[in-house]
Each structure stands twice: as C-alpha cells, then as structure tokens.
Amino acid sequence: MEQIIVTSSMKEDLVSFLEFNEFSVTALGNNVHRVERDGELPVFININGGHIYFEIDLGNISGFANEKLYHDLLDLNTEILPVAFGLNRTNPDDPRLVLVESRESENLDSNEILRVFTSLELAVDRAETLLADYL
C-alpha cells in the first residue's frame, strides 16, 4: 500500500505544549516563565506585546571580560544564528552575558518553538567552549 501522510493541526497554550514536550515550566510573574529540560540551563521566557523573548543567563563575565572576548562573542554571533549573545544590564552592578532569541507570538508553530530550544542548547555548547579559554 502506498504511504499516505496526514497532517493535523492543534492549538494549545504554550505552557501546556512545553510541559507535554517534557519541559518543566515555572511561572515567575509579570509574564515571565522559567523553562528547564534535561539538566540544561534554564531558559527565561518573557511574553510581551505580541512577542516571546527567550533568554539564557550565562553569568557575570565582568571579572575577565576584555576587548578580545567581546570580539570573539561578536564573531560567534554569526555562527549561532538565530540566537545571539547580549548583555543584560538590568542590574548595573551585575551585568550578565546572555543568549537571546525572540519570536512573534501569533501563528507559532510547534516545530518553531522546539527549534528555538534546540538552537539555544547548541549556542550554550558553543559559548561554553569559547568561555573555557577565558576561565
């Protein structure tokens, strides 16, 4: 018999979808959620104004950051797209190196959401390799 492919479409809220896909989700308030899976670094999701912002905190690098590190991070940005390195300066006394990604929240596809998490995990691996030279 010829193989027949059937495509289906379901609508599900983001938290339920993530939990179904074995992520642990914790609501932190103000539309922010902490999402974790398989011992990976937590991903913080901020839902705001029709967008979903994803962020992984890699830590404070001010103790060893120098011009070469910043250039290396910018160079690596071109290799880890659609994820990018950034600095979170919410607390000026504790600037954090972060990995960031974002998506429009309208018409999200399940594969699109899962690809964001895969891209973030791959970027963390690349970041760890780069930062190991500085630690």
LINMONOR-V709484 format. One record per residue. N is the residue number from 1. RES is the residue in one small letter. PSI is psi in whole degrees, -180 to 180 (999 if undefined). NEAR is the number of other C-alpha atoms within 12 Angstrom. Layout:
n=[N N]
res=[RES RES]
psi=[PSI PSI]
near=[NEAR NEAR]
This chain:
n=[1 2 3 4 5 6 7 8 9 10 11 12 13 14 15 16 17 18 19 20 21 22 23 24 25 26 27 28 29 30 31 32 33 34 35 36 37 38 39 40 41 42 43 44 45 46 47 48 49 50 51 52 53 54 55 56 57 58 59 60 61 62 63 64 65 66 67 68 69 70 71 72 73 74 75 76 77 78 79 80 81 82 83 84 85 86 87 88 89 90 91 92 93 94 95 96 97 98 99 100 101 102 103 104 105 106 107 108 109 110 111 112 113 114 115 116 117 118 119 120 121 122 123 124 125 126 127 128 129 130 131 132 133 134 135]
res=[m e q i i v t s s m k e d l v s f l e f n e f s v t a l g n n v h r v e r d g e l p v f i n i n g g h i y f e i d l g n i s g f a n e k l y h d l l d l n t e i l p v a f g l n r t n p d d p r l v l v e s r e s e n l d s n e i l r v f t s l e l a v d r a e t l l a d y l]
psi=[139 138 131 129 130 127 134 161 128 151 133 146 155 -46 -46 -41 -47 -44 -39 -31 25 28 147 126 128 123 129 -5 162 40 24 135 146 126 129 153 137 38 9 163 145 146 128 126 128 121 117 127 42 10 155 124 129 137 135 127 117 -5 175 123 6 -24 -22 2 140 178 -40 -43 -46 -38 -42 -40 -43 -41 -43 -27 -38 -19 -16 12 141 1 154 151 149 174 128 112 32 -42 105 -24 -6 68 138 136 130 157 135 154 157 158 152 141 -11 136 38 142 144 -41 -35 -45 -46 -36 -35 -47 -38 -44 -41 -42 -43 -39 -37 -42 -44 -39 -44 -41 -46 -47 -24 -31 -18 -13 999]
near=[3 4 5 6 6 6 6 8 11 12 13 15 17 28 25 17 22 26 18 16 20 16 25 24 24 21 17 14 12 11 19 21 28 30 32 27 22 13 12 22 27 27 36 32 37 29 26 18 13 15 18 26 28 36 40 38 29 32 26 22 26 22 15 17 22 14 11 15 24 22 15 22 32 22 18 27 25 16 18 26 23 24 34 31 36 27 27 23 17 11 10 11 12 16 20 25 31 32 43 35 34 31 27 19 22 16 18 24 21 24 16 20 28 21 20 32 38 22 29 36 31 23 35 34 20 28 34 21 16 23 26 14 14 19 14]
